Amino acid sequence: MAQTGSLNHIDISVGHPARSVPFYEAFFTALGYRRWKSAHPEWSGDSPQRATWSIRFDDGSVFAVEVRPARAESRDRAYDRYAPGPHHIAFNAGSREEVDRVHEAMLTLGATVLDPPTDYGGQPGYSKGYYAVFFADPDALKLEVAHIPLGTP
């Protein structure tokens, strides 16, 4: 059963689904997410306008992320992580190797790597063994994949 207060899903508005869906396909596939199949026209065909990926946890709960088109008047505006709203979105990785695997998948795609895999342990605000990589999606939204060993403060 899902934990009260845990995230259920996130919807991300993207400027141009044709460039964002392939980006997120590579990103979420490398993290072990599965893409939903749907006959609905917005989610199907060669150039879907929307796409959803999810992952199921051992307790049976599911977390999903959907990308959907932004309003036409906003589609060419890059994301500003210093404006009100989320600064970045961080995803857990089960190991350092998983962080590295996602990094390699994104390099293969030609994604923008903001910071390569690094051990941030000992730096202010990071716990011991905190190993992460940071990317920008096609609209400049900052994404992180982090492995944080259990039991570290």
C-alpha positions as YAML, in Angstrom:
chain: A
units: angstrom
residues:
- id: 1
  name: MET
  ca: [0.00, 0.00, 0.00]
- id: 2
  name: ALA
  ca: [1.26, 3.48, -0.86]
- id: 3
  name: GLN
  ca: [2.66, 5.61, 1.93]
- id: 4
  name: THR
  ca: [0.60, 8.66, 2.86]
- id: 5
  name: GLY
  ca: [2.37, 11.73, 1.55]
- id: 6
  name: SER
  ca: [4.52, 9.88, -0.97]
- id: 7
  name: LEU
  ca: [4.37, 11.08, -4.56]
- id: 8
  name: ASN
  ca: [1.90, 9.39, -6.88]
- id: 9
  name: HIS
  ca: [2.72, 11.14, -10.15]
- id: 10
  name: ILE
  ca: [4.20, 14.25, -11.74]
- id: 11
  name: ASP
  ca: [3.07, 15.90, -14.98]
- id: 12
  name: ILE
  ca: [5.71, 17.89, -16.84]
- id: 13
  name: SER
  ca: [4.67, 20.40, -19.50]
- id: 14
  name: VAL
  ca: [7.10, 20.34, -22.43]
- id: 15
  name: GLY
  ca: [7.59, 22.81, -25.25]
- id: 16
  name: HIS
  ca: [7.85, 20.31, -28.07]
- id: 17
  name: PRO
  ca: [6.79, 16.71, -27.44]
- id: 18
  name: ALA
  ca: [8.63, 15.53, -30.57]
- id: 19
  name: ARG
  ca: [11.96, 16.29, -28.88]
- id: 20
  name: SER
  ca: [10.95, 15.65, -25.26]
- id: 21
  name: VAL
  ca: [9.29, 12.23, -25.60]
- id: 22
  name: PRO
  ca: [12.50, 10.59, -26.97]
- id: 23
  name: PHE
  ca: [14.55, 12.29, -24.23]
- id: 24
  name: TYR
  ca: [12.29, 11.01, -21.47]
- id: 25
  name: GLU
  ca: [12.02, 7.59, -23.12]
- id: 26
  name: ALA
  ca: [15.80, 7.16, -22.81]
- id: 27
  name: PHE
  ca: [15.88, 8.67, -19.31]
- id: 28
  name: PHE
  ca: [13.08, 6.60, -17.81]
- id: 29
  name: THR
  ca: [14.02, 3.38, -19.60]
- id: 30
  name: ALA
  ca: [17.52, 3.67, -18.08]
- id: 31
  name: LEU
  ca: [15.88, 4.08, -14.64]
- id: 32
  name: GLY
  ca: [13.71, 0.97, -15.11]
- id: 33
  name: TYR
  ca: [10.40, 2.73, -15.78]
- id: 34
  name: ARG
  ca: [7.91, 1.31, -18.27]
- id: 35
  name: ARG
  ca: [6.06, 3.39, -20.81]
- id: 36
  name: TRP
  ca: [2.27, 3.12, -20.79]
- id: 37
  name: LYS
  ca: [0.60, 1.90, -23.94]
- id: 38
  name: SER
  ca: [-2.59, 3.68, -24.95]
- id: 39
  name: ALA
  ca: [-4.78, 3.73, -28.04]
- id: 40
  name: HIS
  ca: [-5.78, 7.32, -27.25]
- id: 41
  name: PRO
  ca: [-4.54, 9.51, -30.14]
- id: 42
  name: GLU
  ca: [-2.53, 11.86, -27.87]
- id: 43
  name: TRP
  ca: [-0.45, 8.92, -26.55]
- id: 44
  name: SER
  ca: [-0.06, 6.91, -29.76]
- id: 45
  name: GLY
  ca: [1.36, 7.09, -33.25]
- id: 46
  name: ASP
  ca: [4.78, 8.17, -34.51]
- id: 47
  name: SER
  ca: [4.63, 11.61, -32.86]
- id: 48
  name: PRO
  ca: [2.64, 11.35, -29.62]
- id: 49
  name: GLN
  ca: [1.76, 14.59, -27.86]
- id: 50
  name: ARG
  ca: [1.76, 12.90, -24.45]
- id: 51
  name: ALA
  ca: [3.63, 9.99, -22.89]
- id: 52
  name: THR
  ca: [3.56, 8.39, -19.45]
- id: 53
  name: TRP
  ca: [6.13, 6.18, -17.71]
- id: 54
  name: SER
  ca: [5.74, 4.45, -14.37]
- id: 55
  name: ILE
  ca: [7.61, 2.26, -11.95]
- id: 56
  name: ARG
  ca: [6.09, -0.21, -9.48]
- id: 57
  name: PHE
  ca: [7.70, -0.61, -6.08]
- id: 58
  name: ASP
  ca: [7.97, -3.74, -3.92]
- id: 59
  name: ASP
  ca: [5.03, -2.60, -1.78]
- id: 60
  name: GLY
  ca: [2.82, -2.50, -4.90]
- id: 61
  name: SER
  ca: [2.65, 1.29, -5.13]
- id: 62
  name: VAL
  ca: [3.27, 3.05, -8.42]
- id: 63
  name: PHE
  ca: [4.91, 6.34, -9.29]
- id: 64
  name: ALA
  ca: [4.32, 7.84, -12.75]
- id: 65
  name: VAL
  ca: [5.60, 10.76, -14.77]
- id: 66
  name: GLU
  ca: [3.72, 12.18, -17.75]
- id: 67
  name: VAL
  ca: [4.93, 14.68, -20.32]
- id: 68
  name: ARG
  ca: [2.30, 16.81, -22.01]
- id: 69
  name: PRO
  ca: [2.44, 19.77, -24.38]
- id: 70
  name: ALA
  ca: [2.76, 23.27, -22.95]
- id: 71
  name: ARG
  ca: [0.45, 26.04, -24.07]
- id: 72
  name: ALA
  ca: [1.38, 27.33, -27.53]
- id: 73
  name: GLU
  ca: [2.38, 30.76, -26.21]
- id: 74
  name: SER
  ca: [4.80, 29.18, -23.71]
- id: 75
  name: ARG
  ca: [6.34, 26.37, -25.72]
- id: 76
  name: ASP
  ca: [9.58, 28.13, -26.67]
- id: 77
  name: ARG
  ca: [10.32, 29.53, -23.22]
- id: 78
  name: ALA
  ca: [13.16, 27.71, -21.45]
- id: 79
  name: TYR
  ca: [12.52, 26.53, -17.90]
- id: 80
  name: ASP
  ca: [13.85, 28.90, -15.22]
- id: 81
  name: ARG
  ca: [14.68, 26.92, -12.11]
- id: 82
  name: TYR
  ca: [15.23, 30.13, -10.16]
- id: 83
  name: ALA
  ca: [11.67, 31.36, -10.80]
- id: 84
  name: PRO
  ca: [8.92, 30.20, -8.41]
- id: 85
  name: GLY
  ca: [8.34, 26.46, -8.82]
- id: 86
  name: PRO
  ca: [10.53, 23.37, -8.62]
- id: 87
  name: HIS
  ca: [14.28, 23.99, -8.85]
- id: 88
  name: HIS
  ca: [14.94, 20.43, -10.05]
- id: 89
  name: ILE
  ca: [13.52, 16.92, -9.80]
- id: 90
  name: ALA
  ca: [15.66, 14.13, -8.31]
- id: 91
  name: PHE
  ca: [15.16, 10.42, -8.91]
- id: 92
  name: ASN
  ca: [16.61, 7.65, -6.74]
- id: 93
  name: ALA
  ca: [19.06, 5.13, -8.10]
- id: 94
  name: GLY
  ca: [19.65, 1.79, -6.41]
- id: 95
  name: SER
  ca: [23.42, 1.95, -6.89]
- id: 96
  name: ARG
  ca: [26.27, 4.04, -8.22]
- id: 97
  name: GLU
  ca: [26.30, 1.76, -11.25]
- id: 98
  name: GLU
  ca: [22.69, 2.72, -11.97]
- id: 99
  name: VAL
  ca: [23.64, 6.41, -11.86]
- id: 100
  name: ASP
  ca: [26.43, 5.65, -14.32]
- id: 101
  name: ARG
  ca: [24.07, 3.64, -16.56]
- id: 102
  name: VAL
  ca: [21.62, 6.54, -16.78]
- id: 103
  name: HIS
  ca: [24.53, 8.90, -17.51]
- id: 104
  name: GLU
  ca: [25.72, 6.66, -20.37]
- id: 105
  name: ALA
  ca: [22.20, 6.41, -21.83]
- id: 106
  name: MET
  ca: [21.83, 10.17, -21.80]
- id: 107
  name: LEU
  ca: [25.27, 10.68, -23.36]
- id: 108
  name: THR
  ca: [24.28, 8.28, -26.15]
- id: 109
  name: LEU
  ca: [21.18, 10.40, -26.73]
- id: 110
  name: GLY
  ca: [23.26, 13.60, -26.82]
- id: 111
  name: ALA
  ca: [21.53, 15.06, -23.77]
- id: 112
  name: THR
  ca: [22.94, 18.06, -21.91]
- id: 113
  name: VAL
  ca: [24.86, 16.84, -18.87]
- id: 114
  name: LEU
  ca: [25.01, 19.65, -16.31]
- id: 115
  name: ASP
  ca: [27.25, 17.77, -13.86]
- id: 116
  name: PRO
  ca: [28.72, 14.31, -14.54]
- id: 117
  name: PRO
  ca: [28.51, 11.53, -11.94]
- id: 118
  name: THR
  ca: [30.22, 12.79, -8.79]
- id: 119
  name: ASP
  ca: [30.50, 11.73, -5.16]
- id: 120
  name: TYR
  ca: [29.17, 14.75, -3.26]
- id: 121
  name: GLY
  ca: [29.64, 13.12, 0.15]
- id: 122
  name: GLY
  ca: [31.15, 15.47, 2.71]
- id: 123
  name: GLN
  ca: [30.04, 18.64, 0.91]
- id: 124
  name: PRO
  ca: [27.54, 20.89, 2.70]
- id: 125
  name: GLY
  ca: [23.99, 19.59, 2.27]
- id: 126
  name: TYR
  ca: [25.00, 16.10, 1.10]
- id: 127
  name: SER
  ca: [25.20, 12.88, 3.08]
- id: 128
  name: LYS
  ca: [28.11, 10.45, 3.03]
- id: 129
  name: GLY
  ca: [28.27, 8.51, -0.24]
- id: 130
  name: TYR
  ca: [25.81, 10.81, -2.09]
- id: 131
  name: TYR
  ca: [26.57, 10.03, -5.75]
- id: 132
  name: ALA
  ca: [24.65, 11.91, -8.43]
- id: 133
  name: VAL
  ca: [24.47, 13.13, -12.01]
- id: 134
  name: PHE
  ca: [22.52, 16.15, -13.29]
- id: 135
  name: PHE
  ca: [20.94, 16.75, -16.72]
- id: 136
  name: ALA
  ca: [18.84, 19.38, -18.46]
- id: 137
  name: ASP
  ca: [15.81, 18.18, -20.39]
- id: 138
  name: PRO
  ca: [15.11, 19.78, -23.81]
- id: 139
  name: ASP
  ca: [13.29, 22.67, -22.08]
- id: 140
  name: ALA
  ca: [16.09, 23.22, -19.52]
- id: 141
  name: LEU
  ca: [14.32, 21.49, -16.58]
- id: 142
  name: LYS
  ca: [17.08, 20.18, -14.30]
- id: 143
  name: LEU
  ca: [16.91, 16.46, -13.50]
- id: 144
  name: GLU
  ca: [19.04, 14.54, -11.02]
- id: 145
  name: VAL
  ca: [19.67, 10.84, -10.55]
- id: 146
  name: ALA
  ca: [21.15, 10.13, -7.11]
- id: 147
  name: HIS
  ca: [22.32, 7.10, -5.19]
- id: 148
  name: ILE
  ca: [22.28, 7.74, -1.44]
- id: 149
  name: PRO
  ca: [23.40, 4.73, 0.61]
- id: 150
  name: LEU
  ca: [20.87, 3.65, 3.21]
- id: 151
  name: GLY
  ca: [21.73, 4.44, 6.78]
- id: 152
  name: THR
  ca: [23.84, 7.51, 6.00]
- id: 153
  name: PRO
  ca: [22.93, 10.76, 7.70]
...
